[in-house]
Each structure stands twice: as C-alpha cells, then as structure tokens.
Amino acid sequence: MGQLGWFWTKEDTELVMRLHSERVPYAEIGLKLNRTANSVKNHIARLKVGPDRVAEYRRKGELNRRMKKNEENAFDPKRENDVVFRPTTAMLEDRFKRELLPPRDLTGILMGDPPVGLSALERRT
C-alpha cells in the first residue's frame, strides 16, 4: 500500500487517520505506507488544521522568507533604524593619495602592510 512521491491518496489518508486514532506510532505508520515518520506526522497535522489554514500558513511562511531575504540584502530608506554611512570628501581624497603611494615590497602587497608613512610605528614620535 502507499506510494512514493508527493501526493497522498484517499486510501492512504484513511489508513493514516485510522492508525493514528489507534495510537500507532508515526514510524510504524510510515513503514506501512513507505513514507517517513515526519511525512506522516505533517500529513496528520495538515488534516487536523484543514486545507484553508494550510494555504494560509504557506503564504505566511513564503512572505516571511521573502522578508528575511530582503532584510539581509536590501536597504529600505523608509525604515528609521537604517543608517547610511557615506565617505566624506576628505576620506576619499586620503584614499586616492594612499592608492598612488608605492607599496613597500612583495610582502606588503601580499600581507596588507600599510604604505610608507602610514604605519602606526612610523607615526610615533
């Protein structure tokens, strides 16, 4: 009995509900239907809630996933908590000056050593 795949037949559903009312564990029901225990458990939960509520939960879950994805990746200027940090012109000029300086050596390029004159040790006086 039972089928591999996504859909539940009426016979499978009736058997699940009968065995569940007899307090048969999910794992045993799953073995009889060739499904996992979680699949059986979720199917029973969906049957108890009803198809309208299942669709509502799916819509809410999809909406929550989209919102979470957007919160991670996107900036929303309407939110009050979002702060935009933009570099000042002095910061940009300093960056351009540093980019024009020659690197110290190959180690400086690979390891990220500061350019000549910008090391914390060289600034000490």
C-alpha positions as CSV (number, residue, x, y, z in Angstrom):
1,M,0.0,0.0,0.0
2,G,1.1,3.6,-0.2
3,Q,3.1,5.3,-2.9
4,L,6.4,7.0,-3.2
5,G,6.0,10.6,-4.1
6,W,4.4,13.8,-3.2
7,F,0.7,13.1,-3.1
8,W,-1.5,11.2,-0.6
9,T,-4.3,9.0,-1.9
10,K,-7.7,8.8,-0.1
11,E,-6.9,5.3,1.0
12,D,-3.6,6.3,2.4
13,T,-5.2,9.2,4.3
14,E,-8.0,7.0,5.7
15,L,-5.4,4.4,6.8
16,V,-3.3,7.1,8.5
17,M,-6.2,8.5,10.4
18,R,-7.4,5.1,11.5
19,L,-4.0,4.0,12.7
20,H,-3.4,7.4,14.3
21,S,-6.7,7.1,16.2
22,E,-5.4,3.6,17.4
23,R,-2.3,5.4,18.7
24,V,0.1,3.6,16.3
25,P,3.5,5.4,16.3
26,Y,4.3,7.6,13.3
27,A,7.3,5.4,12.4
28,E,5.1,2.3,12.1
29,I,2.5,4.1,10.0
30,G,5.3,5.4,7.8
31,L,6.7,1.8,7.3
32,K,3.3,0.6,6.2
33,L,2.9,3.4,3.7
34,N,6.5,3.5,2.6
35,R,7.0,7.1,4.0
36,T,9.0,8.8,6.7
37,A,7.6,9.4,10.2
38,N,7.9,13.1,9.7
39,S,5.9,12.9,6.5
40,V,3.1,11.1,8.4
41,K,3.2,13.5,11.3
42,N,3.0,16.5,9.0
43,H,0.1,15.0,7.0
44,I,-1.9,14.4,10.1
45,A,-1.2,17.9,11.3
46,R,-2.4,19.3,7.9
47,L,-5.6,17.2,8.1
48,K,-6.3,18.5,11.6
49,V,-5.8,22.1,10.6
50,G,-7.7,22.0,7.3
51,P,-6.8,23.0,3.8
52,D,-7.6,26.7,4.1
53,R,-5.4,27.1,7.1
54,V,-2.6,25.1,5.5
55,A,-2.7,27.5,2.5
56,E,-2.7,30.5,4.9
57,Y,0.4,29.1,6.7
58,R,2.2,28.5,3.4
59,R,1.5,32.1,2.3
60,K,2.7,33.5,5.7
61,G,5.8,31.3,5.5
62,E,6.6,32.4,2.0
63,L,6.1,36.0,3.0
64,N,8.4,35.6,6.0
65,R,11.1,34.0,3.9
66,R,10.9,36.8,1.3
67,M,11.1,39.5,4.1
68,K,14.0,37.8,5.7
69,K,15.9,37.6,2.4
70,N,15.2,41.2,1.7
71,E,16.3,42.3,5.1
72,E,19.6,40.6,4.6
73,N,20.3,42.0,1.2
74,A,18.4,45.2,0.6
75,F,18.3,48.7,2.1
76,D,14.9,50.2,2.8
77,P,15.1,54.0,3.2
78,K,11.7,54.0,4.8
79,R,12.9,52.2,7.9
80,E,14.1,54.6,10.7
81,N,16.8,52.3,12.0
82,D,18.8,52.2,8.8
83,V,21.8,54.4,8.8
84,V,23.7,55.3,5.7
85,F,27.5,55.9,6.1
86,R,28.9,57.9,3.2
87,P,32.6,58.8,3.0
88,T,33.4,62.5,3.2
89,T,35.4,64.2,0.5
90,A,38.4,64.3,2.9
91,M,38.2,60.5,3.3
92,L,38.0,60.0,-0.5
93,E,41.0,62.3,-1.1
94,D,43.0,60.4,1.5
95,R,42.2,57.1,-0.1
96,F,43.2,58.3,-3.5
97,K,46.6,59.6,-2.1
98,R,47.2,56.2,-0.5
99,E,46.4,54.4,-3.7
100,L,49.1,56.4,-5.5
101,L,51.8,55.5,-3.0
102,P,54.1,52.6,-3.9
103,P,53.8,49.5,-1.8
104,R,56.6,48.6,0.5
105,D,57.5,45.3,-1.1
106,L,56.0,42.0,-2.1
107,T,55.3,41.1,1.5
108,G,53.4,44.4,1.8
109,I,51.3,43.6,-1.1
110,L,50.5,40.1,0.0
111,M,50.1,40.7,3.7
112,G,48.5,44.1,3.6
113,D,51.3,46.1,5.2
114,P,50.5,49.8,5.3
115,P,52.2,52.1,2.8
116,V,55.2,54.1,3.7
117,G,54.4,56.9,6.1
118,L,51.1,55.4,7.2
119,S,52.3,52.7,9.7
120,A,51.4,53.2,13.3
121,L,55.1,52.7,14.2
122,E,56.2,55.4,11.8
123,R,53.6,57.8,13.3
124,R,55.1,57.6,16.8
125,T,57.3,60.5,17.7
